[in-house]
Amino acid sequence: MAYCKFQADQLFTGRQLLGHSHILITDEGGTVLDIITEDAGEDIQQLTGMLMPGHINCHCHLELSHMRNHIPAGQGLTAFISAVMRSPQVEQEEKNRHMALADQEMYLKGIVATGDISNQTCSLRQKVKSPVQWYNFLEITNLDDTKAAERVALYSRMEDEFMQALPADSATALSPHAIYSVSPLTFSLINTHTKNKTITIHNQECADEDELLTKGSGRFIPFYESIGRKSVPLPVSGKSSVRTWLPYFNNGQTIILVHNTYMAEEDIVFANTYALQNGLRLVYCFCPNANLYIEETLPAVDLFIKHNCHIVLGTDSYGSNRQLSITSEMVAIHSHFPHIPVATLLQWATLNGAEALHWENSLGSFEKGKQPGIVLVKKDLSNSVRIL
C-alpha cells in the first residue's frame, strides 16, 4: 500500500486543533489510516497553514447559481424574494453552465458535501457527475390548504426521481420553505412524509417574519399584495415565527433551521425545549455572508453558543453571496465575533455539518477508515484549497 503523509503548522481533526508535530497518514485515495507524532519516515508533504477535513455546506441553492451579482444588496428579505421572482428567464443551458461553475468552486475550496435546496429537478444533471456529495432538500412552497395534498404528491414524485438518479450516498427529503410561504395543512403533510428524516426550513431571516405572525403586519403585506393576495393568507398566531411552525413537527426529524438572524433568546429556549420533549433534533445553520448581503446584520451567535446549540454553516446561493466558500463564512463570523475560538468554527464547518446530515460515519473528521477529504486553510482563514 502506498501512503500519503501530510504535516502542517496545525492539524484539525474535526474535534480538536493539534500542533505541528502531528502527521496525518492516508492511503492514495484519502482514506484515513492514522495520526502520528513519531518518525513517519520520508516523503512527508510539508504544508503551511491548517490541515482539516473537507467542509460541509449545510445550506445552498445550486439552482440559483446564474443569479450572481443580479440582485442588489441591502434591500431586505421581502425585496430579495421579489427580485428572485421577477428575475428574467434564463435558458436552461446557461443555468447548467453556472451550476457547473458553482459546483467546481465549492469542490476546489474544500466543500465535500452540500445540503442543497431544490425547487425543480434541473440540478440533477450536474449532481449526477459532481464530486460533491448531496443532500437534496426538495423545498415546498404552498399557501393554499386546498392544494396541499397535490403539492406534496408532486414533490414526492420528484423525490423518487432524485433518489433514482443519484448515488446511494446521496439523500433526499421534502422540506418546507418558510412559515410565510407554507400553509398549515402543507406543514402537517410534510411532517407525516418526513418521519425520522433530516429536513430544513428558513427561519427568522428578517424581523418582518415575526411581525407577520404576531400582528399580521409588516413588509410581507405589500409582498403578498404584489403576488395577488389581498389579505394575509396564513393565520396570525400571535406568536413568533418558530413558535408558530415548530409545533407542526413531532415525527423524529432532524430539522436544520437556516439563518436565524432575528431569533431571540426566548425563542431559542422554546425551540430546544420543544425539541427535547417531542423527540426532535434541532440544528442551527448560519449563512453570515448572505445575512450581511440581504439584511445587513448577523444572528446573535453568542446566544446559540450559550444554549449549547448544534451549529453548522452554509453559503446560501450566488443570489445572496459573492462566493461559495465555507472558509469565507468562517471569516465573516470571526471578524464579527473574534472571541469565538477558531477550533470551534472549524468544527462547525466539518464534524457538526456531517452529523447534521447524518454522514458522520464517513465525513467530517480524521478518523481511521473515513475518507473525509483533506483541505488546507491559511491560519488567518483567508483562503482554503483542497489537497485530496
TAZI-V512254 format. One record per residue. N is the residue number from 1. RES is the residue in one letter. PHI is phi in radians with two decimals (* if undefined). NEAR is the number of other C-alpha atoms within 8 Angstrom. D_CENTER is the distance of its C-alpha to the mean C-alpha in Angstrom with 2 decimals. Layout:
{{N:RES:PHI:NEAR:D_CENTER} {N:RES:PHI:NEAR:D_CENTER}}
This chain:
{{1:M:*:3:36.65} {2:A:-1.52:5:35.49} {3:Y:-1.90:8:33.48} {4:C:-1.97:11:31.00} {5:K:-2.18:12:31.24} {6:F:-2.22:11:28.99} {7:Q:-2.38:16:29.94} {8:A:-2.32:13:28.36} {9:D:-1.03:10:28.95} {10:Q:-2.51:13:26.36} {11:L:-2.27:15:24.43} {12:F:-1.73:14:21.25} {13:T:-1.48:12:21.22} {14:G:1.98:13:17.84} {15:R:-2.22:9:19.80} {16:Q:-2.55:7:22.40} {17:L:-1.73:9:23.54} {18:L:-1.84:9:26.87} {19:G:-1.50:8:29.62} {20:H:-1.10:10:31.25} {21:S:-1.23:6:33.46} {22:H:-1.56:12:30.74} {23:I:-2.10:14:30.55} {24:L:-1.56:12:27.92} {25:I:-1.98:13:29.67} {26:T:-2.32:13:28.13} {27:D:-1.49:12:29.75} {28:E:-1.13:8:29.63} {29:G:-1.51:7:26.60} {30:G:1.64:12:24.54} {31:T:-1.28:12:25.05} {32:V:-1.24:14:25.50} {33:L:-1.87:11:29.13} {34:D:-3.03:9:29.62} {35:I:-2.19:8:29.28} {36:I:-2.22:9:32.80} {37:T:-2.10:8:34.80} {38:E:-1.46:4:38.17} {39:D:-1.07:4:39.69} {40:A:-1.79:9:37.48} {41:G:1.39:5:40.15} {42:E:-1.64:4:39.84} {43:D:1.10:6:37.24} {44:I:-1.50:10:34.57} {45:Q:-1.36:7:32.10} {46:Q:-1.60:7:32.22} {47:L:-2.22:9:29.15} {48:T:-1.78:7:28.59} {49:G:2.22:11:25.47} {50:M:-1.99:13:23.04} {51:L:-1.50:13:22.24} {52:M:-2.66:15:19.00} {53:P:-1.13:16:17.09} {54:G:-1.01:15:14.63} {55:H:-1.43:13:11.19} {56:I:-1.96:17:8.04} {57:N:-1.71:15:5.11} {58:C:-1.53:14:2.30} {59:H:-2.68:15:2.04} {60:C:-2.60:13:5.71} {61:H:-2.22:12:9.16} {62:L:-1.04:13:11.53} {63:E:-1.08:12:14.31} {64:L:-1.71:10:14.57} {65:S:-1.08:14:15.26} {66:H:-1.34:11:18.89} {67:M:-1.69:9:18.39} {68:R:-1.03:11:18.30} {69:N:1.11:8:20.71} {70:H:-1.58:6:21.73} {71:I:-1.99:11:20.68} {72:P:-1.05:6:22.36} {73:A:-1.45:7:20.48} {74:G:1.31:9:21.30} {75:Q:-1.71:9:22.38} {76:G:1.59:9:20.24} {77:L:-1.16:10:17.80} {78:T:-1.11:9:20.59} {79:A:-1.16:8:22.05} {80:F:-1.11:11:18.78} {81:I:-1.07:8:18.40} {82:S:-1.07:9:22.11} {83:A:-1.14:9:21.88} {84:V:-1.11:8:19.32} {85:M:-1.18:6:21.67} {86:R:-1.58:6:24.69} {87:S:-1.07:6:23.55} {88:P:-1.04:4:26.19} {89:Q:-1.13:4:25.97} {90:V:-2.14:6:25.15} {91:E:-1.02:6:26.69} {92:Q:-1.04:6:24.53} {93:E:-1.11:6:25.71} {94:E:-1.19:9:24.52} {95:K:-1.06:12:21.03} {96:N:-1.04:11:21.19} {97:R:-1.10:8:22.29} {98:H:-1.23:10:19.44} {99:M:-1.11:15:16.82} {100:A:-1.11:9:18.76} {101:L:-1.17:8:18.80} {102:A:-1.14:11:15.06} {103:D:-1.03:11:14.62} {104:Q:-1.12:8:17.42} {105:E:-1.07:10:16.13} {106:M:-1.02:12:12.88} {107:Y:-1.09:12:15.23} {108:L:-1.19:9:17.89} {109:K:-1.44:13:15.82} {110:G:1.93:15:14.89} {111:I:-1.41:15:11.58} {112:V:-1.86:14:12.69} {113:A:-2.62:11:9.93} {114:T:-2.41:14:6.96} {115:G:-1.55:13:5.29} {116:D:-2.02:13:7.07} {117:I:-1.41:13:8.76} {118:S:-2.20:13:12.46} {119:N:-1.80:8:15.41} {120:Q:-2.45:7:17.98} {121:T:-1.79:8:18.88} {122:C:-1.18:6:19.33} {123:S:-1.42:12:16.48} {124:L:-1.04:10:18.20} {125:R:-0.99:8:20.82} {126:Q:-1.32:10:18.54} {127:K:-1.16:10:16.43} {128:V:-1.06:9:19.74} {129:K:-1.83:6:20.84} {130:S:-1.33:8:17.67} {131:P:-1.39:6:17.72} {132:V:-1.55:11:13.96} {133:Q:-1.55:10:13.08} {134:W:-2.09:11:11.09} {135:Y:-1.88:12:9.74} {136:N:-1.69:12:10.72} {137:F:-1.68:14:10.07} {138:L:-1.44:15:13.39} {139:E:-1.53:11:13.20} {140:I:-1.72:13:16.61} {141:T:-2.05:9:18.37} {142:N:-2.96:12:21.93} {143:L:-1.68:9:24.14} {144:D:-2.01:9:27.21} {145:D:-0.97:10:27.98} {146:T:-1.14:5:30.63} {147:K:-1.83:8:28.14} {148:A:-1.08:13:25.62} {149:A:-1.09:9:27.05} {150:E:-1.09:7:27.38} {151:R:-1.17:10:23.80} {152:V:-1.15:12:22.40} {153:A:-1.10:8:24.92} {154:L:-1.04:8:23.84} {155:Y:-1.29:11:20.20} {156:S:-1.17:9:21.59} {157:R:-1.17:8:23.57} {158:M:-1.11:11:20.61} {159:E:-1.03:12:18.92} {160:D:-1.06:8:22.11} {161:E:-1.12:8:22.08} {162:F:-1.13:11:18.67} {163:M:-1.15:12:19.76} {164:Q:-1.29:6:23.10} {165:A:-1.49:8:21.97} {166:L:-1.72:10:19.33} {167:P:-1.05:7:20.15} {168:A:-1.12:6:20.40} {169:D:-1.43:5:17.59} {170:S:-1.45:11:15.07} {171:A:-2.60:9:14.09} {172:T:-2.54:11:13.99} {173:A:-2.69:12:14.00} {174:L:-1.18:15:14.95} {175:S:-2.63:12:12.94} {176:P:-1.38:13:14.34} {177:H:-1.18:12:13.26} {178:A:-2.90:10:14.63} {179:I:-1.06:12:17.89} {180:Y:-1.41:6:19.73} {181:S:-2.25:9:19.32} {182:V:-2.33:15:19.91} {183:S:-1.35:13:23.37} {184:P:-0.97:8:24.39} {185:L:-1.16:8:25.56} {186:T:-1.08:13:22.46} {187:F:-1.00:12:20.46} {188:S:-1.10:10:23.19} {189:L:-1.21:11:23.14} {190:I:-1.12:12:19.41} {191:N:-1.01:12:20.07} {192:T:-1.11:8:22.92} {193:H:-1.36:7:21.16} {194:T:-2.03:13:18.19} {195:K:-0.93:9:20.23} {196:N:1.10:8:18.66} {197:K:-1.70:9:15.48} {198:T:-1.58:12:11.80} {199:I:-2.25:13:10.76} {200:T:-2.52:12:8.52} {201:I:-2.73:12:10.05} {202:H:-1.30:11:10.15} {203:N:-2.22:13:12.33} {204:Q:0.79:14:15.08} {205:E:-1.38:13:13.83} {206:C:-2.47:11:17.56} {207:A:-1.15:8:20.82} {208:D:-1.12:10:22.20} {209:E:-1.08:14:19.98} {210:D:-1.22:12:21.98} {211:E:-1.09:12:25.17} {212:L:-1.07:13:24.95} {213:L:-1.36:15:24.77} {214:T:-1.46:11:27.25} {215:K:-2.19:8:29.77} {216:G:1.24:10:29.17} {217:S:-2.38:9:29.21} {218:G:1.82:8:27.23} {219:R:-1.23:8:25.80} {220:F:-1.26:11:24.42} {221:I:-1.14:12:28.12} {222:P:-1.12:7:29.00} {223:F:-1.11:10:25.74} {224:Y:-1.05:12:26.85} {225:E:-1.07:10:30.32} {226:S:-1.19:7:29.12} {227:I:-1.86:6:27.84} {228:G:1.61:6:31.09} {229:R:-1.66:9:30.44} {230:K:-1.50:6:33.49} {231:S:-2.53:7:32.26} {232:V:-1.11:9:29.16} {233:P:-1.42:7:27.98} {234:L:-2.16:8:26.48} {235:P:-1.10:6:28.39} {236:V:-1.46:9:28.44} {237:S:-1.47:8:27.76} {238:G:1.35:7:28.90} {239:K:-2.16:9:25.86} {240:S:-1.13:13:22.58} {241:S:-0.97:12:19.55} {242:V:-1.14:10:18.00} {243:R:-1.25:11:21.59} {244:T:-1.54:11:22.09} {245:W:-1.57:10:19.28} {246:L:-1.03:8:18.50} {247:P:-1.10:8:22.10} {248:Y:-1.23:8:21.59} {249:F:-1.93:10:19.77} {250:N:-2.76:10:21.93} {251:N:-2.09:11:21.40} {252:G:1.31:11:19.80} {253:Q:-1.30:15:16.17} {254:T:-1.62:13:13.17} {255:I:-2.05:12:11.26} {256:I:-1.61:13:7.77} {257:L:-1.54:13:8.92} {258:V:-1.78:14:6.91} {259:H:1.56:15:9.14} {260:N:1.02:14:12.21} {261:T:-1.11:13:14.26} {262:Y:-2.06:10:17.47} {263:M:-1.48:10:17.16} {264:A:-1.37:6:20.59} {265:E:-1.04:7:21.64} {266:E:-1.13:6:23.53} {267:D:-1.28:11:20.53} {268:I:-1.08:11:18.61} {269:V:-1.08:9:21.82} {270:F:-1.02:9:22.23} {271:A:-1.08:12:18.80} {272:N:-1.15:9:19.20} {273:T:-1.18:8:22.79} {274:Y:-1.06:9:22.21} {275:A:-1.05:11:19.66} {276:L:-1.08:9:22.23} {277:Q:-1.36:7:25.04} {278:N:-2.13:8:23.48} {279:G:1.23:10:21.92} {280:L:-1.82:14:18.23} {281:R:-2.14:10:15.55} {282:L:-1.83:13:13.14} {283:V:-2.22:13:9.96} {284:Y:-1.92:13:9.13} {285:C:-1.83:15:5.95} {286:F:-1.80:12:7.67} {287:C:-2.19:14:7.59} {288:P:-1.03:13:11.33} {289:N:-1.14:12:12.63} {290:A:-1.20:12:11.61} {291:N:-1.07:14:13.16} {292:L:-1.18:11:16.15} {293:Y:-1.18:11:16.46} {294:I:-1.58:13:16.61} {295:E:-1.88:11:17.99} {296:E:1.01:8:19.23} {297:T:-2.69:7:18.24} {298:L:-2.22:9:15.80} {299:P:-1.10:11:15.03} {300:A:-1.40:9:17.78} {301:V:-0.96:7:15.92} {302:D:-1.05:6:19.22} {303:L:-1.15:8:19.50} {304:F:-1.21:11:16.43} {305:I:-1.15:8:17.93} {306:K:-0.96:7:21.29} {307:H:-1.72:8:20.31} {308:N:0.98:6:18.79} {309:C:-1.30:10:15.31} {310:H:-1.44:8:12.81} {311:I:-1.91:12:10.38} {312:V:-2.35:14:7.26} {313:L:-2.18:16:5.84} {314:G:-2.51:14:3.88} {315:T:-1.78:18:6.73} {316:D:1.03:12:7.01} {317:S:-1.98:13:10.22} {318:Y:-1.10:15:13.67} {319:G:-1.14:12:14.96} {320:S:-2.26:13:13.67} {321:N:-2.62:13:13.35} {322:R:-1.64:7:16.12} {323:Q:-2.70:7:14.36} {324:L:-2.03:13:11.34} {325:S:-2.45:12:11.71} {326:I:-1.16:15:9.96} {327:T:-1.04:12:13.61} {328:S:-1.13:13:13.97} {329:E:-1.20:14:11.30} {330:M:-1.12:12:13.39} {331:V:-1.06:10:16.46} {332:A:-1.06:10:15.58} {333:I:-1.20:10:15.25} {334:H:-1.09:11:18.27} {335:S:-1.24:7:20.37} {336:H:-1.72:6:20.06} {337:F:-2.31:7:20.07} {338:P:-1.13:8:22.24} {339:H:-1.35:5:23.40} {340:I:-1.28:8:20.19} {341:P:-1.03:7:21.14} {342:V:-1.01:7:19.59} {343:A:-1.04:10:19.40} {344:T:-1.15:8:17.14} {345:L:-1.07:10:14.63} {346:L:-1.11:12:15.04} {347:Q:-1.21:11:14.41} {348:W:-1.01:12:11.10} {349:A:-1.39:15:10.21} {350:T:-2.22:16:11.91} {351:L:-1.10:15:13.41} {352:N:-1.06:13:11.30} {353:G:-1.16:16:8.20} {354:A:-1.09:13:10.91} {355:E:-1.16:10:12.39} {356:A:-1.07:12:9.54} {357:L:-1.63:11:9.60} {358:H:1.08:7:13.36} {359:W:-2.04:10:13.91} {360:E:-1.23:11:15.52} {361:N:-1.34:6:18.87} {362:S:-2.23:9:18.24} {363:L:-2.20:15:15.42} {364:G:1.69:18:14.46} {365:S:-2.74:14:18.06} {366:F:-1.52:11:21.47} {367:E:-2.25:9:23.39} {368:K:-0.92:8:26.28} {369:G:1.65:8:25.55} {370:K:-1.43:12:21.87} {371:Q:-2.23:10:20.86} {372:P:-1.54:14:17.64} {373:G:1.43:13:18.33} {374:I:-2.24:13:19.96} {375:V:-2.18:16:18.86} {376:L:-1.88:13:21.24} {377:V:-2.07:14:20.13} {378:K:-1.10:11:22.80} {379:K:-1.09:7:23.81} {380:D:-1.59:4:23.08} {381:L:1.14:11:19.51} {382:S:-1.33:10:20.80} {383:N:-2.82:8:19.93} {384:S:-2.45:12:18.55} {385:V:-2.56:10:19.93} {386:R:-1.32:13:19.61} {387:I:-1.68:7:22.82} {388:L:-2.69:7:22.64}}
